[in-house]
Amino acid sequence: MTAAIKPSVATPQFRTALLRALKNDFPSCEPHIHPAAGARVAFQLFDADGNARSQLVTISRHTTDTLTRSGLYRMIQNAGATDTGFPKELGGR
């Protein structure tokens, strides 16, 4: 049996899956996809008032936990908090 093929993060299919995961895991925020150099994708979360609730998070490669709740939480926390804090799903204001 061969290993599952992981899609490149630069594909529309990966971006759609990323948006779906972000909207499910962070319903209080609106994800915005940003252009990133090379075969990467970047996103940032904003609350209903338009305040940034995450720093810009760049994904370079797809791993087994990239689109999981714990993987997304880890990436957002590693990027650092904004002046308005993390999303409420991560214990922010």
Secondary structure by P-SEA (a helix, b strand, c coil): cccccccccccaaaaaaaaaaaaaacccbbbbbbbbccccccbbbbccccccccccccccccccccccaaaaaaaaaaacccccccccccccc
